[in-house]
Amino acid sequence: MDAAIHVPSLSSEVIEDTRGIGGHPRGLTILFFTEMWERFSYYGMRALLVLFMVAPTAEGGLGFDTVKAAGIYGTYTGAVYFMSLPGGWVADKFLGARLAVLVGGISIALGHFSMAFSSLASFYAGLVLIVIGTGLLKPNISTMVGGLYSEEDPRRDGGFSVFYMGINIGAMISPLVCGFLARRPEFKALLGSFGIHLSSTWHWGFAAAGVGMTFGLVQYLYPKALPILIGFFGAFMGGFFLISAKPSVATLSTGSDTGLLVLSLAIGLAVGLLITWYVGKGEKKRSNGETAEHPLARVGLKPKKRKSKEEAALPKQKLTTDETKRIAVIGILFIFSALFWMAFEQAGSSLNLFADKLTRSSIFGWEFDATYFQSVNSIFIIVLAPVFSWVWLTMGRRQPSSPLKFSFGLIFAGLGFVLLAYASTFAVGGARVGPGWLIFVYLLHTIGELCLSPVGLSTTTKLAPTRLVGLMMGVWFLSISFGNYAGGWVAGFFDPTVEGALAKLFGAVALTTIAAGVVLIALTPSIKKLMGRVN
């Protein structure tokens, strides 16, 4: 999953605010939920995108072949990260981070709602709007988190950890909700009882992603609306889990089953209202009758006017020899990062197709939708991220260097594809493999991600000259963009109808990433010399 960007604080004054979660600024709570809902919308739609494109038109899909669908997926996900470069520039020069996040969120919501309409034009328009919106929101919301703290604030790293957790909570929940609405027979039966055409359920999933982003926007502008949104979502999730647990859908339209649905929603609403009351009560105690300004009032403001003539006349500072060497390291790691993301981002394309077409979607008698596999990575991230943080902290100066951690990430990603290539040999003649194969693949990929993604972010900020941190972070995002685009091209070779094709495809990805990891291990001593004192 994504990680937060550690950027220098942009606040001109220290914001001494300890009234938020765990003693953090109140603004962190707002940004936490804004990013959580944005990632909810992104990963919810991502879980459906390829499956929707390859689904037959008779089932409400677009009927694209795998090559075309994978190409569109790779172009879309690559463009999302590529647009972070101009998105950050627009905020720095014109809008400011706070307004850029708002405009970006509106564009994202409109994009998802556009995809809720069943026309090819609205589908493509939706993708474009989401790309533009994510480019504005993604880099700038992380900038705002940094702006909540001073450089020396001991809460800073903890704040980014909280923010990172919001990303993965959104990514974990969204495939469950959007996948349920788009594909589950329980929901199809419910719609059928009202005479609604069943092929429309894909668009209910896309609309749910838009609703999620709308939730994020509402509480971004009006923080006091958060308890109401919690209540609303609690109601929906209560109904979702009870309906999902229902063993039979054949008679959902009968009075007894409709009563069960109403009861489940009532229980969920009660839970949500209880949370609403509790949160609202706590907020009232904290405010003590004060008239408080918006928690983000001093963060992410519009940039000041252009530099004065005197400032503009100052000579540009040239790169020192050490700075040039460190930027060269960023360039080297860029290549290996792109290779990692090429492999990792198969999750939304070839691995998603493997789950849908060749994997049994049932555990201990409970049947679930193939899109639910998209939540596994986030679950492992939430469980393992604190473990990795503790390991690196405990090892201290004895921990592996950043290039070596990168190589571990590549090798673990490759091992996942070795396992997948082997599993594909059992999925022949209409047979499906057990879900444990994919779950273990995602475990290996998550370990690889934790070795590479947060390390790459941290290393880039440490290696980049202070005046170029923003630009170098853009370069990091560019490596993810290239990896996503290449990953779409690779996924186009997914063809379960040709014997041995999947073993060759996944084997080639495994060979590429493991070989890259070995090469990076060999290069590590030379790279460390270029890095100087940075580890």
Phi, psi and omega in degrees: 000181182282161175233155179287155182263126176274105183242157176298150178296135180257359179285137178282338178230149181289132179265102182276077183237116181239020186266008179268195181297128176061027180081009177274165177301148179299330180299333180295323178299316180296314181291326176303308183286328176297313180290324178300315181288328176294317178290327173304312182293318183293309185283335174295313178291322180300323179295334183262337197304302183295318180298322178294319183291325182269349180294142179300151179298330179296337179259012178092359179276188181264345178071024179285154172281167186298321181299313181293316181297315180294323178296316178295318179300313181296319179295318180296307183294325176295318181294326179303313181281327178298321183291352175296331179295300177295332179296317177293322180294317179299319179293317181295323187267327192231301193273326194084154186296320185297314180289325179298320178296318180296310180298318179298317179297321178297317180297319179297312180299316179297324179297315179293319178293329176297322179287348177286348176267142187268067173219150182295323180297316180291331177297308180293321178299321178298317179299317181296316180297321179293319178300311181297314182295318180294323177299326178280320187279314193301307182287330189276334177290327176292323176300320180293324176299315177299326181289349178283344187234154169280167180301326186265358184297120181294345180278352191300305181297321177296324178296318178293328177294319177297315180299317179298324178294323177299321178303312186281333173295315177299317181291333180283317185285322192298317178298330179293313183287307183293323178294321178298313182292325186279328194226342187287137179297333178300314181288324177299318179295322178297314178297320180299327180293340177260007178078018180272137183296132187291336181291350182279354187296331175307316186285337171294321177296316178295320179296323179299322176298320178294322177297319178301313179295325177296319175305313180300319180293319182299312182284340174294318180277323185231085185304330182289349177281352184303314179301323179296318180293322177299318178298316180297314182290325176300321178297314182295315183293326176299314177295320182300311184290322180290322178292320181297327183280352182292125185288334185230142179241004186295332184237032184299334183279356180286166184299319183296320181287325175296323176297321177298318179299313180298318180297317181297319178294324179295318178297314179299319180296320179297316178298315180298318180293326177297315177297319179302313180298317183294313180296317180297322179296317179295321180295321181295320179296320183291324186286327180052036176079003181285151173269101187267143174282167178301133183303341180254018188298331184249017183239140174066035182286166177300143181296154178290173180299168181301162180299150176291166180299324180294318179293320181293332183281346180295140180293144178289139182283124180281157178288137174282171179298317179296320179295322178297319179296318182292322177295326176298322177297318177301320178296320179294313180294333177305315183297313182289327175297315180299320178295320178297312183290333173302318180283313186297322184282007168294347182305318182273352183241270186294323178290326177295318177293321178298319178295320185285320189260334191231005182239138175288126181261065178204142177224123179052040177086351179269120179267137181222171181275151181299333180294340181295336177300336181292346178273346188297317180302315181294323177298314178296323178299312181299322181284317190268337183303315177297327179295313179297320178300318180293319181298311181296322180293319180293321181288334178057232181289348180275356182291154181300154177291164181301314178300325180291321176297321176303315182296322176300317179301315179296318183293318178296321176298317179296320179298324176300320180283334171299314179298319182291322177298319178293317180298325183295337180289342178270343183268069181233155177062034180085358180286151177239143179272162179290156182293339181301328179300307182294322180299317180290325175300314180295328176297312179298319180294324178293318176300317177298319180298317181291336175283332189248313190295301179295329178294319179297318178298311182296316182296321180299316180292330180282325182279328186288139171303145185307320183286352183239014183301315181300316180296317181291328174294326174297322177296321177300314178297327180295324178296322177294321179299311179299318179298318178296317181296314178296324179297324176296320178296316180298316182296339178297344179273002179293117181211094182287353182278342180259123183299129178083354183294320182289323177298320177293317181298305182292327177295322179294319178295318179299313181298318182297312184287320179294317177299319178297320178297319179294317178300318181294324175300317180295327182276347187304315179303318179292320180295321180297327177295321179291331183284341181070233183277350180286135179258000000 
